[in-house]
Each structure stands twice: as structure tokens, then as C-alpha cells.
């Protein structure tokens, strides 16, 4: 099994767990809400009893003990949220690598330079909410845009000996509008992909609020 297949499989199962164990207050049938509420208490209690029987011999033991003491059901779902975020980031990296290695023309490009330029372009777009651009100044052929100047500095720090312009222009060509405008991001949070589904941030907020509500009644 390839690394990408493994990551995609983990994400599919993790999202399935969250779909089963969360209760968005505005969409979930009352019967399912009651089912989750009735499940949260016993699961948290069993985890607490189990952890209390074990000695705390390491930092990991302490973390797990604190997690159980504060409400295992609630906290375990939040841990899965973090797991999903980490695996989504790795999947994005693997997808970027595939784009690079399957888009070879006549001469092999500098893959490392392209990887850095693309990751930085996506980071720049998310932070600035604008599409990165690249241009050169008339005096000296140096980068004239904010992204270009910053990327040139990144290359200097990492000692990348590659053409900044070519790397930047390739990276920009790989971007979609979702990379700088969150409203165009088709990836929806864990609740499905139907029309009218809330954005990832809004969906996460609703699920977190629902989990907090579950914790109050456990």
C-alpha cells in the first residue's frame, strides 16, 4: 500500500468516526442526539476507571490520564480532529509531489525549489487572501512583488541555487482559487459535501459547540 493510499484510508476512517460521534445541533435528528448523549457518559466512565488502574510512569501516561479525567468521550473526538488536520496536510504534500514528478517536459526541473515555491505560494495565499504574483523590476531584474521578494529571501536562507522566477511562475500556475479565497474551497468539513454544507471553519465551530453541549450533559 502506498503512502498516499494509507493517508487517504486513515482520513476516510477518521472522518467516519467523527460523523458518528458528533451531533451538529441544527441538523442531527433528536434520536441520534440522545443516542450520542447516552453513549458519552458510559464511555468516559469506562476510560476513567481503566486509566485509574494504571500507574503514571511517563508523560504520555499523564496526558492520557488528564484526558480521561476531563471527559474521555469529548476529548477523544477533539484529538481525532487534530489527527485529521495533520493527515490532510500530509496528503496535500503528497499531491504536490505527484504534480511535480508527473509534469516533466524536456529537462528535469529542480523539484526541491518547486516544492518550496509551491508551499510558500499556498501559505502566502492563505495568509494574505490574495493570489501570489511574480514580476521583476526594471533595474536589475530583481523580484518586484511581495511574494517574489519573500521567495527570493527564502531561497537565500535555504541556500537553494535555482531560478526564483521559474520556480515562482511554476508554483503560481499550480494554484487554484481556493488557495487564496476560502469561499471557493470545495473541501467541506466532515459533514458531507452537499449543497449548502457549511465551510470547514463554520462546520468545525458548530461541531465544537455541539461537543461542548454533550460535555455539559454527560
Residue, then its C-alpha position, 0 to 999 in steps of 0.5 A: x500500500x502506498x503512502x498516499x493510499x494509507x493517508x487517504x484510508x486513515x482520513x476516510x476512517x477518521x472522518x467516519x468516526x467523527x460523523x458518528x460521534x458528533x451531533x451538529x445541533x441544527x441538523x442531527x435528528x433528536x434520536x441520534x442526539x440522545x443516542x450520542x448523549x447516552x453513549x458519552x457518559x458510559x464511555x468516559x466512565x469506562x476510560x476513567x476507571x481503566x486509566x485509574x488502574x494504571x500507574x503514571x510512569x511517563x508523560x504520555x501516561x499523564x496526558x492520557x490520564x488528564x484526558x480521561x479525567x476531563x471527559x474521555x468521550x469529548x476529548x477523544x473526538x477533539x484529538x481525532x480532529x487534530x489527527x485529521x488536520x495533520x493527515x490532510x496536510x500530509x496528503x496535500x504534500x503528497x499531491x504536490x509531489x505527484x504534480x511535480x514528478x508527473x509534469x516533466x517536459x524536456x529537462x528535469x526541473x529542480x523539484x526541491x525549489x518547486x516544492x518550496x515555491x509551491x508551499x510558500x505560494x499556498x501559505x502566502x495565499x492563505x495568509x494574505x487572501x490574495x493570489x501570489x504574483x511574480x514580476x521583476x523590476x526594471x533595474x536589475x531584474x530583481x523580484x518586484x512583488x511581495x511574494x517574489x521578494x519573500x521567495x527570493x529571501x527564502x531561497x537565500x536562507x535555504x541556500x537553494x541555487x535555482x531560478x526564483x522566477x521559474x520556480x515562482x511562475x511554476x508554483x503560481x500556475x499550480x494554484x487554484x482559487x481556493x488557495x487564496x479565497x476560502x469561499x471557493x474551497x470545495x473541501x467541506x468539513x466532515x459533514x458531507x459535501x452537499x449543497x449548502x454544507x457549511x465551510x470547514x471553519x463554520x462546520x468545525x465551530x458548530x461541531x465544537x459547540x455541539x461537543x461542548x453541549x454533550x460535555x455539559x450533559x454527560 
